[in-house]
Amino acid sequence: MTQETGTKECHIFIESKNKIEKILYRLSSVDNTDHICELLKSSYNLIDGMHELKKSKLNHSNSDCASRIWFS
């Protein structure tokens, strides 16, 4: 990984979102986890919003950061 400003934070955001995606996938087969899944989706969207904010700040510095999907 490069040492560009924000790269470490972007990596953390991406890794966190990936972990939430895995948890959501695993919980989808368990009954009565709808409320937990909704909370996890909200957390995912908060992290993704922080990631998007970081990317927009990096774009102003001519840097970039990988993006991921939004859960709805």
N, CA, C, O and CB atoms as a CASP TS submission, in Angstrom:
PFRMAT TS
TARGET T0000
AUTHOR 0000-0000-0000
METHOD Language model
MODEL 1
PARENT N/A
ATOM      1  N   MET     1       0.844  -1.176   0.000  1.00  0.00           N
ATOM      2  CA  MET     1       0.000   0.000   0.000  1.00  0.00           C
ATOM      3  C   MET     1       0.887   1.235   0.000  1.00  0.00           C
ATOM      4  O   MET     1       1.928   1.263   0.656  1.00  0.00           O
ATOM      5  CB  MET     1      -0.959   0.000   1.215  1.00  0.00           C
ATOM      6  N   THR     2       0.474   2.242  -0.731  1.00  0.00           N
ATOM      7  CA  THR     2       1.251   3.474  -0.802  1.00  0.00           C
ATOM      8  C   THR     2       1.099   4.267   0.486  1.00  0.00           C
ATOM      9  O   THR     2       0.267   3.941   1.333  1.00  0.00           O
ATOM     10  CB  THR     2       0.819   4.322  -2.007  1.00  0.00           C
ATOM     11  N   GLN     3       1.895   5.296   0.624  1.00  0.00           N
ATOM     12  CA  GLN     3       1.866   6.138   1.808  1.00  0.00           C
ATOM     13  C   GLN     3       1.101   7.440   1.581  1.00  0.00           C
ATOM     14  O   GLN     3       1.314   8.415   2.301  1.00  0.00           O
ATOM     15  CB  GLN     3       3.273   6.443   2.251  1.00  0.00           C
ATOM     16  N   GLU     4       0.203   7.464   0.575  1.00  0.00           N
ATOM     17  CA  GLU     4      -0.555   8.681   0.318  1.00  0.00           C
ATOM     18  C   GLU     4      -1.448   9.004   1.510  1.00  0.00           C
ATOM     19  O   GLU     4      -1.872   8.118   2.252  1.00  0.00           O
ATOM     20  CB  GLU     4      -1.396   8.537  -0.962  1.00  0.00           C
ATOM     21  N   THR     5      -1.722  10.294   1.672  1.00  0.00           N
ATOM     22  CA  THR     5      -2.609  10.728   2.730  1.00  0.00           C
ATOM     23  C   THR     5      -3.964  10.064   2.562  1.00  0.00           C
ATOM     24  O   THR     5      -4.540  10.077   1.474  1.00  0.00           O
ATOM     25  CB  THR     5      -2.748  12.255   2.735  1.00  0.00           C
ATOM     26  N   GLY     6      -4.472   9.484   3.639  1.00  0.00           N
ATOM     27  CA  GLY     6      -5.794   8.879   3.610  1.00  0.00           C
ATOM     28  C   GLY     6      -5.816   7.424   3.204  1.00  0.00           C
ATOM     29  O   GLY     6      -6.836   6.762   3.393  1.00  0.00           O
ATOM     30  N   THR     7      -4.747   6.901   2.660  1.00  0.00           N
ATOM     31  CA  THR     7      -4.741   5.521   2.200  1.00  0.00           C
ATOM     32  C   THR     7      -5.018   4.563   3.344  1.00  0.00           C
ATOM     33  O   THR     7      -5.805   3.630   3.183  1.00  0.00           O
ATOM     34  CB  THR     7      -3.411   5.185   1.545  1.00  0.00           C
ATOM     35  N   LYS     8      -4.399   4.766   4.486  1.00  0.00           N
ATOM     36  CA  LYS     8      -4.614   3.898   5.636  1.00  0.00           C
ATOM     37  C   LYS     8      -6.077   3.944   6.069  1.00  0.00           C
ATOM     38  O   LYS     8      -6.670   2.903   6.352  1.00  0.00           O
ATOM     39  CB  LYS     8      -3.696   4.307   6.800  1.00  0.00           C
ATOM     40  N   GLU     9      -6.656   5.124   6.122  1.00  0.00           N
ATOM     41  CA  GLU     9      -8.047   5.260   6.515  1.00  0.00           C
ATOM     42  C   GLU     9      -8.963   4.582   5.503  1.00  0.00           C
ATOM     43  O   GLU     9      -9.916   3.902   5.886  1.00  0.00           O
ATOM     44  CB  GLU     9      -8.417   6.734   6.664  1.00  0.00           C
ATOM     45  N   CYS    10      -8.681   4.761   4.215  1.00  0.00           N
ATOM     46  CA  CYS    10      -9.508   4.116   3.188  1.00  0.00           C
ATOM     47  C   CYS    10      -9.433   2.610   3.318  1.00  0.00           C
ATOM     48  O   CYS    10     -10.443   1.924   3.163  1.00  0.00           O
ATOM     49  CB  CYS    10      -9.067   4.545   1.780  1.00  0.00           C
ATOM     50  N   HIS    11      -8.269   2.092   3.596  1.00  0.00           N
ATOM     51  CA  HIS    11      -8.107   0.651   3.791  1.00  0.00           C
ATOM     52  C   HIS    11      -8.955   0.178   4.973  1.00  0.00           C
ATOM     53  O   HIS    11      -9.610  -0.861   4.896  1.00  0.00           O
ATOM     54  CB  HIS    11      -6.619   0.296   4.019  1.00  0.00           C
ATOM     55  N   ILE    12      -8.939   0.928   6.043  1.00  0.00           N
ATOM     56  CA  ILE    12      -9.737   0.579   7.224  1.00  0.00           C
ATOM     57  C   ILE    12     -11.219   0.593   6.887  1.00  0.00           C
ATOM     58  O   ILE    12     -11.950  -0.319   7.273  1.00  0.00           O
ATOM     59  CB  ILE    12      -9.448   1.549   8.385  1.00  0.00           C
ATOM     60  N   PHE    13     -11.674   1.626   6.164  1.00  0.00           N
ATOM     61  CA  PHE    13     -13.085   1.691   5.774  1.00  0.00           C
ATOM     62  C   PHE    13     -13.469   0.499   4.908  1.00  0.00           C
ATOM     63  O   PHE    13     -14.507  -0.123   5.134  1.00  0.00           O
ATOM     64  CB  PHE    13     -13.376   2.997   5.026  1.00  0.00           C
ATOM     65  N   ILE    14     -12.650   0.181   3.928  1.00  0.00           N
ATOM     66  CA  ILE    14     -12.954  -0.930   3.017  1.00  0.00           C
ATOM     67  C   ILE    14     -12.973  -2.256   3.777  1.00  0.00           C
ATOM     68  O   ILE    14     -13.876  -3.071   3.587  1.00  0.00           O
ATOM     69  CB  ILE    14     -11.920  -0.990   1.866  1.00  0.00           C
ATOM     70  N   GLU    15     -11.988  -2.468   4.627  1.00  0.00           N
ATOM     71  CA  GLU    15     -11.920  -3.703   5.400  1.00  0.00           C
ATOM     72  C   GLU    15     -13.133  -3.836   6.328  1.00  0.00           C
ATOM     73  O   GLU    15     -13.704  -4.919   6.458  1.00  0.00           O
ATOM     74  CB  GLU    15     -10.618  -3.750   6.216  1.00  0.00           C
ATOM     75  N   SER    16     -13.515  -2.753   6.956  1.00  0.00           N
ATOM     76  CA  SER    16     -14.676  -2.778   7.853  1.00  0.00           C
ATOM     77  C   SER    16     -15.955  -3.093   7.094  1.00  0.00           C
ATOM     78  O   SER    16     -16.776  -3.891   7.547  1.00  0.00           O
ATOM     79  CB  SER    16     -14.820  -1.439   8.578  1.00  0.00           C
ATOM     80  N   LYS    17     -16.119  -2.463   5.938  1.00  0.00           N
ATOM     81  CA  LYS    17     -17.316  -2.729   5.135  1.00  0.00           C
ATOM     82  C   LYS    17     -17.339  -4.180   4.655  1.00  0.00           C
ATOM     83  O   LYS    17     -18.399  -4.805   4.637  1.00  0.00           O
ATOM     84  CB  LYS    17     -17.378  -1.771   3.929  1.00  0.00           C
ATOM     85  N   ASN    18     -16.193  -4.719   4.269  1.00  0.00           N
ATOM     86  CA  ASN    18     -16.129  -6.116   3.845  1.00  0.00           C
ATOM     87  C   ASN    18     -16.530  -7.062   4.972  1.00  0.00           C
ATOM     88  O   ASN    18     -17.234  -8.045   4.742  1.00  0.00           O
ATOM     89  CB  ASN    18     -14.725  -6.456   3.356  1.00  0.00           C
ATOM     90  N   LYS    19     -16.086  -6.767   6.175  1.00  0.00           N
ATOM     91  CA  LYS    19     -16.442  -7.611   7.322  1.00  0.00           C
ATOM     92  C   LYS    19     -17.941  -7.553   7.600  1.00  0.00           C
ATOM     93  O   LYS    19     -18.555  -8.577   7.900  1.00  0.00           O
ATOM     94  CB  LYS    19     -15.657  -7.178   8.573  1.00  0.00           C
ATOM     95  N   ILE    20     -18.532  -6.371   7.503  1.00  0.00           N
ATOM     96  CA  ILE    20     -19.975  -6.246   7.700  1.00  0.00           C
ATOM     97  C   ILE    20     -20.720  -7.019   6.627  1.00  0.00           C
ATOM     98  O   ILE    20     -21.720  -7.675   6.921  1.00  0.00           O
ATOM     99  CB  ILE    20     -20.402  -4.768   7.688  1.00  0.00           C
ATOM    100  N   GLU    21     -20.248  -6.954   5.379  1.00  0.00           N
ATOM    101  CA  GLU    21     -20.876  -7.711   4.286  1.00  0.00           C
ATOM    102  C   GLU    21     -20.874  -9.200   4.593  1.00  0.00           C
ATOM    103  O   GLU    21     -21.877  -9.879   4.371  1.00  0.00           O
ATOM    104  CB  GLU    21     -20.150  -7.447   2.954  1.00  0.00           C
ATOM    105  N   LYS    22     -19.760  -9.716   5.102  1.00  0.00           N
ATOM    106  CA  LYS    22     -19.662 -11.137   5.446  1.00  0.00           C
ATOM    107  C   LYS    22     -20.620 -11.504   6.575  1.00  0.00           C
ATOM    108  O   LYS    22     -21.274 -12.546   6.529  1.00  0.00           O
ATOM    109  CB  LYS    22     -18.227 -11.490   5.846  1.00  0.00           C
ATOM    110  N   ILE    23     -20.700 -10.648   7.583  1.00  0.00           N
ATOM    111  CA  ILE    23     -21.619 -10.901   8.690  1.00  0.00           C
ATOM    112  C   ILE    23     -23.054 -10.905   8.190  1.00  0.00           C
ATOM    113  O   ILE    23     -23.836 -11.782   8.556  1.00  0.00           O
ATOM    114  CB  ILE    23     -21.441  -9.848   9.798  1.00  0.00           C
ATOM    115  N   LEU    24     -23.406  -9.935   7.359  1.00  0.00           N
ATOM    116  CA  LEU    24     -24.762  -9.881   6.807  1.00  0.00           C
ATOM    117  C   LEU    24     -25.085 -11.138   6.007  1.00  0.00           C
ATOM    118  O   LEU    24     -26.186 -11.680   6.101  1.00  0.00           O
ATOM    119  CB  LEU    24     -24.927  -8.643   5.922  1.00  0.00           C
ATOM    120  N   TYR    25     -24.130 -11.589   5.231  1.00  0.00           N
ATOM    121  CA  TYR    25     -24.338 -12.802   4.434  1.00  0.00           C
ATOM    122  C   TYR    25     -24.604 -14.001   5.345  1.00  0.00           C
ATOM    123  O   TYR    25     -25.515 -14.790   5.097  1.00  0.00           O
ATOM    124  CB  TYR    25     -23.113 -13.078   3.530  1.00  0.00           C
ATOM    125  N   ARG    26     -23.805 -14.128   6.394  1.00  0.00           N
ATOM    126  CA  ARG    26     -23.966 -15.261   7.313  1.00  0.00           C
ATOM    127  C   ARG    26     -25.258 -15.176   8.101  1.00  0.00           C
ATOM    128  O   ARG    26     -25.913 -16.194   8.322  1.00  0.00           O
ATOM    129  CB  ARG    26     -22.794 -15.332   8.270  1.00  0.00           C
ATOM    130  N   LEU    27     -25.635 -13.988   8.526  1.00  0.00           N
ATOM    131  CA  LEU    27     -26.865 -13.831   9.300  1.00  0.00           C
ATOM    132  C   LEU    27     -28.125 -14.001   8.451  1.00  0.00           C
ATOM    133  O   LEU    27     -29.196 -14.283   8.988  1.00  0.00           O
ATOM    134  CB  LEU    27     -26.882 -12.473   9.960  1.00  0.00           C
ATOM    135  N   SER    28     -28.009 -13.836   7.158  1.00  0.00           N
ATOM    136  CA  SER    28     -29.189 -13.922   6.288  1.00  0.00           C
ATOM    137  C   SER    28     -29.849 -15.296   6.338  1.00  0.00           C
ATOM    138  O   SER    28     -31.021 -15.431   5.989  1.00  0.00           O
ATOM    139  CB  SER    28     -28.804 -13.597   4.856  1.00  0.00           C
ATOM    140  N   SER    29     -29.113 -16.307   6.767  1.00  0.00           N
ATOM    141  CA  SER    29     -29.682 -17.659   6.846  1.00  0.00           C
ATOM    142  C   SER    29     -30.223 -17.983   8.234  1.00  0.00           C
ATOM    143  O   SER    29     -30.693 -19.097   8.469  1.00  0.00           O
ATOM    144  CB  SER    29     -28.635 -18.687   6.458  1.00  0.00           C
ATOM    145  N   VAL    30     -30.161 -17.028   9.154  1.00  0.00           N
ATOM    146  CA  VAL    30     -30.613 -17.257  10.525  1.00  0.00           C
ATOM    147  C   VAL    30     -31.931 -16.522  10.752  1.00  0.00           C
ATOM    148  O   VAL    30     -32.067 -15.346  10.416  1.00  0.00           O
ATOM    149  CB  VAL    30     -29.539 -16.792  11.550  1.00  0.00           C
ATOM    150  N   ASP    31     -32.897 -17.236  11.328  1.00  0.00           N
ATOM    151  CA  ASP    31     -34.197 -16.630  11.617  1.00  0.00           C
ATOM    152  C   ASP    31     -34.076 -15.535  12.680  1.00  0.00           C
ATOM    153  O   ASP    31     -33.197 -15.570  13.541  1.00  0.00           O
ATOM    154  CB  ASP    31     -35.191 -17.704  12.080  1.00  0.00           C
ATOM    155  N   ASN    32     -34.969 -14.582  12.592  1.00  0.00           N
ATOM    156  CA  ASN    32     -35.113 -13.512  13.588  1.00  0.00           C
ATOM    157  C   ASN    32     -33.868 -12.648  13.742  1.00  0.00           C
ATOM    158  O   ASN    32     -33.553 -12.213  14.849  1.00  0.00           O
ATOM    159  CB  ASN    32     -35.463 -14.108  14.920  1.00  0.00           C
ATOM    160  N   THR    33     -33.160 -12.395  12.653  1.00  0.00           N
ATOM    161  CA  THR    33     -31.994 -11.508  12.711  1.00  0.00           C
ATOM    162  C   THR    33     -32.221 -10.227  11.907  1.00  0.00           C
ATOM    163  O   THR    33     -31.286  -9.470  11.646  1.00  0.00           O
ATOM    164  CB  THR    33     -30.750 -12.235  12.193  1.00  0.00           C
ATOM    165  N   ASP    34     -33.483  -9.999  11.516  1.00  0.00           N
ATOM    166  CA  ASP    34     -33.788  -8.826  10.690  1.00  0.00           C
ATOM    167  C   ASP    34     -33.350  -7.519  11.346  1.00  0.00           C
ATOM    168  O   ASP    34     -32.759  -6.661  10.690  1.00  0.00           O
ATOM    169  CB  ASP    34     -35.276  -8.772  10.396  1.00  0.00           C
ATOM    170  N   HIS    35     -33.638  -7.367  12.635  1.00  0.00           N
ATOM    171  CA  HIS    35     -33.294  -6.116  13.320  1.00  0.00           C
ATOM    172  C   HIS    35     -31.775  -5.927  13.365  1.00  0.00           C
ATOM    173  O   HIS    35     -31.273  -4.830  13.124  1.00  0.00           O
ATOM    174  CB  HIS    35     -33.876  -6.106  14.755  1.00  0.00           C
ATOM    175  N   ILE    36     -31.055  -6.997  13.674  1.00  0.00           N
ATOM    176  CA  ILE    36     -29.597  -6.915  13.717  1.00  0.00           C
ATOM    177  C   ILE    36     -29.055  -6.556  12.331  1.00  0.00           C
ATOM    178  O   ILE    36     -28.147  -5.733  12.209  1.00  0.00           O
ATOM    179  CB  ILE    36     -28.986  -8.254  14.211  1.00  0.00           C
ATOM    180  N   CYS    37     -29.615  -7.175  11.291  1.00  0.00           N
ATOM    181  CA  CYS    37     -29.157  -6.890   9.925  1.00  0.00           C
ATOM    182  C   CYS    37     -29.415  -5.433   9.556  1.00  0.00           C
ATOM    183  O   CYS    37     -28.582  -4.802   8.904  1.00  0.00           O
ATOM    184  CB  CYS    37     -29.857  -7.820   8.917  1.00  0.00           C
ATOM    185  N   GLU    38     -30.550  -4.899   9.964  1.00  0.00           N
ATOM    186  CA  GLU    38     -30.831  -3.480   9.682  1.00  0.00           C
ATOM    187  C   GLU    38     -29.830  -2.576  10.388  1.00  0.00           C
ATOM    188  O   GLU    38     -29.384  -1.581   9.817  1.00  0.00           O
ATOM    189  CB  GLU    38     -32.265  -3.113  10.116  1.00  0.00           C
ATOM    190  N   LEU    39     -29.475  -2.911  11.621  1.00  0.00           N
ATOM    191  CA  LEU    39     -28.474  -2.118  12.344  1.00  0.00           C
ATOM    192  C   LEU    39     -27.107  -2.215  11.669  1.00  0.00           C
ATOM    193  O   LEU    39     -26.387  -1.223  11.564  1.00  0.00           O
ATOM    194  CB  LEU    39     -28.373  -2.586  13.808  1.00  0.00           C
ATOM    195  N   LEU    40     -26.761  -3.408  11.218  1.00  0.00           N
ATOM    196  CA  LEU    40     -25.490  -3.579  10.515  1.00  0.00           C
ATOM    197  C   LEU    40     -25.475  -2.803   9.202  1.00  0.00           C
ATOM    198  O   LEU    40     -24.458  -2.212   8.842  1.00  0.00           O
ATOM    199  CB  LEU    40     -25.224  -5.063  10.250  1.00  0.00           C
ATOM    200  N   LYS    41     -26.595  -2.803   8.487  1.00  0.00           N
ATOM    201  CA  LYS    41     -26.678  -2.040   7.240  1.00  0.00           C
ATOM    202  C   LYS    41     -26.521  -0.552   7.512  1.00  0.00           C
ATOM    203  O   LYS    41     -25.872   0.160   6.747  1.00  0.00           O
ATOM    204  CB  LYS    41     -28.013  -2.311   6.526  1.00  0.00           C
ATOM    205  N   SER    42     -27.119  -0.084   8.607  1.00  0.00           N
ATOM    206  CA  SER    42     -26.959   1.325   8.978  1.00  0.00           C
ATOM    207  C   SER    42     -25.509   1.646   9.291  1.00  0.00           C
ATOM    208  O   SER    42     -24.995   2.690   8.888  1.00  0.00           O
ATOM    209  CB  SER    42     -27.841   1.668  10.179  1.00  0.00           C
ATOM    210  N   SER    43     -24.850   0.745  10.013  1.00  0.00           N
ATOM    211  CA  SER    43     -23.429   0.938  10.325  1.00  0.00           C
ATOM    212  C   SER    43     -22.595   0.940   9.054  1.00  0.00           C
ATOM    213  O   SER    43     -21.685   1.756   8.904  1.00  0.00           O
ATOM    214  CB  SER    43     -22.929  -0.158  11.281  1.00  0.00           C
ATOM    215  N   TYR    44     -22.906   0.025   8.137  1.00  0.00           N
ATOM    216  CA  TYR    44     -22.211  -0.029   6.855  1.00  0.00           C
ATOM    217  C   TYR    44     -22.345   1.311   6.130  1.00  0.00           C
ATOM    218  O   TYR    44     -21.363   1.858   5.631  1.00  0.00           O
ATOM    219  CB  TYR    44     -22.767  -1.179   5.981  1.00  0.00           C
ATOM    220  N   ASN    45     -23.568   1.828   6.081  1.00  0.00           N
ATOM    221  CA  ASN    45     -23.801   3.093   5.371  1.00  0.00           C
ATOM    222  C   ASN    45     -23.092   4.270   6.040  1.00  0.00           C
ATOM    223  O   ASN    45     -22.634   5.183   5.353  1.00  0.00           O
ATOM    224  CB  ASN    45     -25.296   3.376   5.289  1.00  0.00           C
ATOM    225  N   LEU    46     -22.996   4.261   7.363  1.00  0.00           N
ATOM    226  CA  LEU    46     -22.247   5.311   8.059  1.00  0.00           C
ATOM    227  C   LEU    46     -20.769   5.248   7.696  1.00  0.00           C
ATOM    228  O   LEU    46     -20.149   6.271   7.405  1.00  0.00           O
ATOM    229  CB  LEU    46     -22.425   5.185   9.583  1.00  0.00           C
ATOM    230  N   ILE    47     -20.211   4.044   7.715  1.00  0.00           N
ATOM    231  CA  ILE    47     -18.804   3.873   7.341  1.00  0.00           C
ATOM    232  C   ILE    47     -18.594   4.270   5.888  1.00  0.00           C
ATOM    233  O   ILE    47     -17.608   4.927   5.554  1.00  0.00           O
ATOM    234  CB  ILE    47     -18.349   2.414   7.568  1.00  0.00           C
ATOM    235  N   ASP    48     -19.521   3.870   5.026  1.00  0.00           N
ATOM    236  CA  ASP    48     -19.394   4.214   3.618  1.00  0.00           C
ATOM    237  C   ASP    48     -19.475   5.725   3.409  1.00  0.00           C
ATOM    238  O   ASP    48     -18.777   6.272   2.556  1.00  0.00           O
ATOM    239  CB  ASP    48     -20.476   3.510   2.803  1.00  0.00           C
ATOM    240  N   GLY    49     -20.313   6.390   4.175  1.00  0.00           N
ATOM    241  CA  GLY    49     -20.394   7.845   4.093  1.00  0.00           C
ATOM    242  C   GLY    49     -19.083   8.498   4.503  1.00  0.00           C
ATOM    243  O   GLY    49     -18.642   9.465   3.882  1.00  0.00           O
ATOM    244  N   MET    50     -18.459   7.964   5.555  1.00  0.00           N
ATOM    245  CA  MET    50     -17.162   8.482   5.972  1.00  0.00           C
ATOM    246  C   MET    50     -16.119   8.223   4.890  1.00  0.00           C
ATOM    247  O   MET    50     -15.254   9.062   4.639  1.00  0.00           O
ATOM    248  CB  MET    50     -16.725   7.845   7.305  1.00  0.00           C
ATOM    249  N   HIS    51     -16.204   7.066   4.256  1.00  0.00           N
ATOM    250  CA  HIS    51     -15.289   6.716   3.180  1.00  0.00           C
ATOM    251  C   HIS    51     -15.458   7.662   1.994  1.00  0.00           C
ATOM    252  O   HIS    51     -14.474   8.140   1.430  1.00  0.00           O
ATOM    253  CB  HIS    51     -15.511   5.268   2.741  1.00  0.00           C
ATOM    254  N   GLU    52     -16.699   7.927   1.622  1.00  0.00           N
ATOM    255  CA  GLU    52     -16.970   8.848   0.514  1.00  0.00           C
ATOM    256  C   GLU    52     -16.444  10.248   0.830  1.00  0.00           C
ATOM    257  O   GLU    52     -15.888  10.916  -0.041  1.00  0.00           O
ATOM    258  CB  GLU    52     -18.480   8.903   0.216  1.00  0.00           C
ATOM    259  N   LEU    53     -16.620  10.685   2.064  1.00  0.00           N
ATOM    260  CA  LEU    53     -16.106  11.998   2.475  1.00  0.00           C
ATOM    261  C   LEU    53     -14.584  12.032   2.356  1.00  0.00           C
ATOM    262  O   LEU    53     -14.008  13.006   1.871  1.00  0.00           O
ATOM    263  CB  LEU    53     -16.539  12.325   3.928  1.00  0.00           C
ATOM    264  N   LYS    54     -13.947  10.961   2.803  1.00  0.00           N
ATOM    265  CA  LYS    54     -12.489  10.882   2.701  1.00  0.00           C
ATOM    266  C   LYS    54     -12.049  10.897   1.236  1.00  0.00           C
ATOM    267  O   LYS    54     -11.086  11.574   0.878  1.00  0.00           O
ATOM    268  CB  LYS    54     -11.968   9.609   3.402  1.00  0.00           C
ATOM    269  N   LYS    55     -12.765  10.144   0.392  1.00  0.00           N
ATOM    270  CA  LYS    55     -12.425  10.115  -1.033  1.00  0.00           C
ATOM    271  C   LYS    55     -12.590  11.490  -1.664  1.00  0.00           C
ATOM    272  O   LYS    55     -11.772  11.896  -2.490  1.00  0.00           O
ATOM    273  CB  LYS    55     -13.296   9.092  -1.770  1.00  0.00           C
ATOM    274  N   SER    56     -13.637  12.207  -1.284  1.00  0.00           N
ATOM    275  CA  SER    56     -13.830  13.535  -1.884  1.00  0.00           C
ATOM    276  C   SER    56     -12.726  14.489  -1.454  1.00  0.00           C
ATOM    277  O   SER    56     -12.294  15.336  -2.236  1.00  0.00           O
ATOM    278  CB  SER    56     -15.202  14.111  -1.495  1.00  0.00           C
ATOM    279  N   LYS    57     -12.272  14.356  -0.224  1.00  0.00           N
ATOM    280  CA  LYS    57     -11.150  15.177   0.233  1.00  0.00           C
ATOM    281  C   LYS    57      -9.878  14.800  -0.509  1.00  0.00           C
ATOM    282  O   LYS    57      -9.080  15.667  -0.867  1.00  0.00           O
ATOM    283  CB  LYS    57     -10.945  15.021   1.749  1.00  0.00           C
ATOM    284  N   LEU    58      -9.690  13.494  -0.741  1.00  0.00           N
ATOM    285  CA  LEU    58      -8.508  13.042  -1.479  1.00  0.00           C
ATOM    286  C   LEU    58      -8.563  13.484  -2.929  1.00  0.00           C
ATOM    287  O   LEU    58      -7.530  13.814  -3.512  1.00  0.00           O
ATOM    288  CB  LEU    58      -8.380  11.525  -1.404  1.00  0.00           C
ATOM    289  N   ASN    59      -9.748  13.496  -3.521  1.00  0.00           N
ATOM    290  CA  ASN    59      -9.889  13.919  -4.914  1.00  0.00           C
ATOM    291  C   ASN    59      -9.472  15.371  -5.088  1.00  0.00           C
ATOM    292  O   ASN    59      -8.953  15.755  -6.136  1.00  0.00           O
ATOM    293  CB  ASN    59     -11.331  13.728  -5.389  1.00  0.00           C
ATOM    294  N   HIS    60      -9.700  16.171  -4.061  1.00  0.00           N
ATOM    295  CA  HIS    60      -9.254  17.566  -4.123  1.00  0.00           C
ATOM    296  C   HIS    60      -7.728  17.644  -4.085  1.00  0.00           C
ATOM    297  O   HIS    60      -7.135  18.637  -4.506  1.00  0.00           O
ATOM    298  CB  HIS    60      -9.860  18.381  -2.958  1.00  0.00           C
ATOM    299  N   SER    61      -7.104  16.584  -3.575  1.00  0.00           N
ATOM    300  CA  SER    61      -5.637  16.519  -3.523  1.00  0.00           C
ATOM    301  C   SER    61      -5.078  15.670  -4.658  1.00  0.00           C
ATOM    302  O   SER    61      -3.905  15.295  -4.645  1.00  0.00           O
ATOM    303  CB  SER    61      -5.174  15.956  -2.175  1.00  0.00           C
ATOM    304  N   ASN    62      -5.944  15.363  -5.660  1.00  0.00           N
ATOM    305  CA  ASN    62      -5.559  14.524  -6.801  1.00  0.00           C
ATOM    306  C   ASN    62      -5.137  13.128  -6.395  1.00  0.00           C
ATOM    307  O   ASN    62      -4.273  12.530  -7.037  1.00  0.00           O
ATOM    308  CB  ASN    62      -4.440  15.173  -7.561  1.00  0.00           C
ATOM    309  N   SER    63      -5.745  12.588  -5.318  1.00  0.00           N
ATOM    310  CA  SER    63      -5.522  11.221  -4.884  1.00  0.00           C
ATOM    311  C   SER    63      -6.810  10.456  -5.076  1.00  0.00           C
ATOM    312  O   SER    63      -7.855  11.049  -5.342  1.00  0.00           O
ATOM    313  CB  SER    63      -5.046  11.158  -3.407  1.00  0.00           C
ATOM    314  N   ASP    64      -6.745   9.144  -4.946  1.00  0.00           N
ATOM    315  CA  ASP    64      -7.938   8.335  -5.127  1.00  0.00           C
ATOM    316  C   ASP    64      -7.948   7.214  -4.110  1.00  0.00           C
ATOM    317  O   ASP    64      -6.924   6.874  -3.517  1.00  0.00           O
ATOM    318  CB  ASP    64      -8.012   7.773  -6.554  1.00  0.00           C
ATOM    319  N   CYS    65      -9.138   6.643  -3.919  1.00  0.00           N
ATOM    320  CA  CYS    65      -9.357   5.583  -2.965  1.00  0.00           C
ATOM    321  C   CYS    65     -10.433   4.669  -3.543  1.00  0.00           C
ATOM    322  O   CYS    65     -11.408   5.164  -4.108  1.00  0.00           O
ATOM    323  CB  CYS    65      -9.766   6.147  -1.562  1.00  0.00           C
ATOM    324  N   ALA    66     -10.286   3.374  -3.421  1.00  0.00           N
ATOM    325  CA  ALA    66     -11.252   2.426  -3.998  1.00  0.00           C
ATOM    326  C   ALA    66     -12.621   2.607  -3.364  1.00  0.00           C
ATOM    327  O   ALA    66     -12.733   2.938  -2.184  1.00  0.00           O
ATOM    328  CB  ALA    66     -10.771   0.973  -3.811  1.00  0.00           C
ATOM    329  N   SER    67     -13.655   2.388  -4.155  1.00  0.00           N
ATOM    330  CA  SER    67     -15.029   2.540  -3.653  1.00  0.00           C
ATOM    331  C   SER    67     -15.716   1.195  -3.570  1.00  0.00           C
ATOM    332  O   SER    67     -15.263   0.220  -4.169  1.00  0.00           O
ATOM    333  CB  SER    67     -15.838   3.488  -4.551  1.00  0.00           C
ATOM    334  N   ARG    68     -16.800   1.142  -2.835  1.00  0.00           N
ATOM    335  CA  ARG    68     -17.589  -0.076  -2.656  1.00  0.00           C
ATOM    336  C   ARG    68     -19.053   0.259  -2.858  1.00  0.00           C
ATOM    337  O   ARG    68     -19.413   1.418  -3.066  1.00  0.00           O
ATOM    338  CB  ARG    68     -17.354  -0.703  -1.252  1.00  0.00           C
ATOM    339  N   ILE    69     -19.896  -0.765  -2.797  1.00  0.00           N
ATOM    340  CA  ILE    69     -21.331  -0.594  -3.010  1.00  0.00           C
ATOM    341  C   ILE    69     -22.001  -0.048  -1.754  1.00  0.00           C
ATOM    342  O   ILE    69     -21.448  -0.139  -0.658  1.00  0.00           O
ATOM    343  CB  ILE    69     -21.976  -1.925  -3.419  1.00  0.00           C
ATOM    344  N   TRP    70     -23.167   0.505  -1.916  1.00  0.00           N
ATOM    345  CA  TRP    70     -24.001   0.940  -0.801  1.00  0.00           C
ATOM    346  C   TRP    70     -25.040  -0.125  -0.555  1.00  0.00           C
ATOM    347  O   TRP    70     -25.551  -0.719  -1.505  1.00  0.00           O
ATOM    348  CB  TRP    70     -24.667   2.317  -1.082  1.00  0.00           C
ATOM    349  N   PHE    71     -25.362  -0.378   0.676  1.00  0.00           N
ATOM    350  CA  PHE    71     -26.494  -1.239   1.019  1.00  0.00           C
ATOM    351  C   PHE    71     -27.709  -0.343   1.144  1.00  0.00           C
ATOM    352  O   PHE    71     -27.603   0.800   1.590  1.00  0.00           O
ATOM    353  CB  PHE    71     -26.238  -2.053   2.348  1.00  0.00           C
ATOM    354  N   SER    72     -28.836  -0.847   0.761  1.00  0.00           N
ATOM    355  CA  SER    72     -30.059  -0.067   0.925  1.00  0.00           C
ATOM    356  C   SER    72     -31.050  -0.805   1.761  1.00  0.00           C
ATOM    357  O   SER    72     -32.146  -0.301   2.008  1.00  0.00           O
ATOM    358  CB  SER    72     -30.669   0.274  -0.411  1.00  0.00           C
TER
END
